[in-house]
Amino acid sequence: MEAHPGEQDFDDFATSAMPRLRVLAYAWCGDWHHSDDVVQDTMERLYAAWPRVRRRGEQYAYARTTLVRRLISENRRAWRRHETATLDQAGDEATSTHPRAEDNAEDSSQRLDVLQLLRHLPARQRAVAVLRFVEDLPVSDVADLLHCSEGTVKSQAHHARRLLQQHLVQEHSATSAEPVPTPAPTTRPTSRGARS
């Protein structure tokens, strides 16, 4: 392959973005090896489009969109791989490659717990949760990436939170005799405006 002008810029970008893209891919699919493959494919596609993408200054957005679309496409295929790596094998990799240097061991452990919890969600809810809560994207951007309405994103995020909370309550109940605090139900005003 012929080198692009700005190849050093690409190398610098790839070095800084790959760990974050890898965590995003893992949060989505739950398999470190498959995450590496998806990120590699994303980087190949980004390299091919690098001159255009670099001029626009949208390198990470392009890479994330490419990665997400590849993962969505794979979710539609019946032959998708179901191999998963255990957190024991890959846990150290996730904490060492995440780009946030200020994280401590407890934060890294909590992040791994969240990544593992995401695997319990249905595919669509997991996709929304990863983009909204791991990537911290606004609802409108998630809707654009997933080709759905903003209402669908909000609904899927709500259901994902509820399922994650239920799973945490069940997990805590199984490991502890202490009751888990749950949020108080919200009350709605009656038709006359008084609270019940």
N, C-alpha and C positions, 0 to 999 in steps of 0.2 A: 504494500500500500504506500502511496506517495504521501510524504509528510505535508500537513497543512501549515500555512503560516499561522503562528500562534500556538504551535504544538506544546510549547512549554506552559502556556496558559491552560491548555487542556489537561496536561499532567498535574498541574497544581490544583485545578478544580477537582479532578478525579480523586486525588489524594485526600482532599478535604471532604468531599461529598460522599464517597463510597461507604464510610462507616454508617452515616445517617441513613443512606438508602438501604443498606443491608439490614439495619434494625427495622426499618419500615417494611421491607419485604418479609422479614421473619415474623413481625407482628401480624402480617396478613396471612402467611402460609404455614407458619409454625415449623419450618424445616430450614436449618442453617445452610445445608448443602444446596438445597433448591434456591434459597435466598441468594447465595453466591452466584448461581447460574443466571438468575434473573437480573442481578445487578451487572454482571458481566455483559449480558445481552444489551442492557440499557446503555452501558458505556460504549459499546460498539455502535449502537444507533446514534448516540450523541456525537461520537467522533465523526461519523459520516455527515452529520448536520452542523458540525462545530462552527464553521465560518459564519453561517447564517444566525445560529443561536447566539454566538458570542457578540455579534454586532447588535443584536437586540438587548443583550444583557439579561436574558432570562434562562440562564444555564440550569439552575436548580429546578425551576418550574418545569422546564422541558424534560429534564431527567426524571423528575417525580411523575409527570404525566405519562411518559413512556413506560415507566415501571408499573404504574397502576393499570394502564391499559393492557399490558402484557399479562398481569395477574388476573384481571377480569376475563380476558380471553381464555386463559387456562382454566378458570373456574367453570367455564361453559363446556369444556371438553370432558368427555367421559373417561378418557385415559389418564387423567391427571394423577400424578404420583401422590401416594398417601404415606410416604415414608416420613418419619419425624425423628429428629435428634432429641435426645434427652437434655434437659437443662444441665445435668451433671457434666455432659460432654461439651456443651457449648456455652455454659454460663460465664466462664472466664472470658471468652471471646467477646461476648456482648458488652461486658463491663469495660473491657480494655479498649474496644474500638469505638465506643460512643464518644462523640466529639465534645461533650461537656466536661472540661477538665476540673471544674469545681465540685463535681459529684464526689460523695464519699461512699464508703462500702455499703452503708445502710440504704442510701438512695439507689445504688446499683441493684441491691437485693430487691427493693420494692419495685424497681422497673422490670426486673425479671419476673416477679410475681404477676405484674400487670400483663406482661407479654404472654405468660402461661394462661392467665385467666381469659385472655382474648380468644384462645383456642376453643373455648367452650361455647362461643357464640356461633349462630348460623352465619353462613358466608356473607350475606348482604349486610347484616348488622355488624359483623367484624370489619367489613370494608369501611363502613361509615365511622365506626368507633376508632379505627386506626387513623383515618384521615382527620377526624375532628379532634381526637384527644391525644394521639401520639404526634401527629404532624401539626396539630393546632391550627387547622385551616378553618376559615369561616364557612358557614352553611352554604353560601352561594358558590364558593369554589368547589366544595365537595359535590354539590349538585351538578356542576359543570363536568367534573371529572367522571362522575358515575352516570351521567346522562339521565338524570331523574329530577323531579321537582324538589324545591327547597322543603316543602311540606313532608315529602318522603324522607328526606335526610333527617329532619327534626323527629319524625316518628320513629325511624330506625334507631336514632341516637337514644331516644327515650327508652325504647324497648331494650336496647343493649345495656343501658345503665341499670334497668330493673333486673335483667337476667344476671348481670355481674354482681349486683347487690345480693340477690338471692343465693348465688353461688358462694359469695363470701360469708353470708350468714350460715349456710349449711356447713361450710368448711370450718368456721369458727366453732359451731355447735359440736362438731365431731371431735375437735381437739381441745375444747375448754368447757368447764362447767359454768363459766360466767355467762350471763345473758348478754346478747349483743344489742347495743342501743340501735333502735330503728327510728327513722324520722316519724314524727307525729303526722297522722293524716291531716290533710288540709280540709278545712270546713268551708263550705260555700254558703253565701247568703241565701236565705229563703226568698221566695218571690216578693216579700214585702221589704226586703233589705235587711232583715234582722238575722243575726247569726244563730245557728241552732246549737 
